Amino acid sequence: MSRFLAPLAAVLSLHGAEYAILTTGFHIRASRHEVHGETIRLHTESGVIELPASLIAGFEPEAPRPEADRPAPAAPVAPPAPAAAAPSADPKQLLDQAAERYGLPAAFLHSVARVESAYRPDAVSPKGAIGVMQLMPETAARLRADPRDPVQNVDAGARHLRDLLAAYQGSTMKALAAYNAGAGAVERYKGVPPYPETVLYVEKVLRNYQKLSRETASK
C-alpha cells in the first residue's frame, strides 16, 4: 500500500462504512478496516477478510444517506381496500441490483445463477443447496440470510462470491471452485480441486460469462 494510503486508512477507519477499492476493479463494503503490516483486515457484513495491502488501491468513505423529510400528519381517510399481492421478485433484476451493490460484473453473477439453478428460486440440489444461487443452509446461516427468500438468497450469494474473489485476489477460477467445493478444497489443492463436478462447474460458468460479456458488449 502506498505511503499516502496509510494516513488515509487511519482517518477512514474512524468514520462510518467505507469501500475498499481493489486493484482488480472490485470494491468491498466494510464497517472498518485495520492495517497489520502488509496485511489489511476488512470487517464486512459476512465476517473478516484479510488481504495483502498490495491488492488494495485505496479506500473511499460511503456516501451518507440523505435524511428523509418528516411527513406532515395525514388527514383521516377511509380504510384502503386490500392491496393485491406483490409479484414475486424477478431473480434477474435481483442479480443486476446485487452486482451493482457489491461491485461485481452483472454477467458474472448471471452466469453463476444460470449454472447453479437456471434462475429458479425453488431449485433444491440433491446435496441440499437452495434457491437461485444454490446456497447451502450452513452458508446461508453464516451470511444471516434465508435461502428460500430470493432477495436474501441473491444478496448473500453475491456477497459470498465477492468475498471469495477478494480472498483469491480476483481469481475467478479459484473463487468459483470455492463457491462449488468449498474454500478448504481450494486451499488443499492450491487451486481448482480435481473433482469432475467442480472442474465442469468452473468451465460452464466461465463459458457462460464469456458469452454474456460478448452479448453485453455488442449491445
ABEGO torsion letter per residue (X at the ends): XBAAAAAAAAAAAABBBBBBBBAAGBBBBBABBBBBEABBBBBBAAEBBBBBAAABAEBBBBBBBBBBBBBBBBBBBBBBBBBBBBBBBBAAAAAAAAAAAAGBBAAAAAAAAAAAAGGBAABBBAAGBBEAAGBBAAAAAAAGBBAABAAAAAAAAAAAAAAAAAAAGGBAAAAAAAAAAEAAAAAAAGEBBABAAAAAAAAAAAAAAAAAAAAAAAX
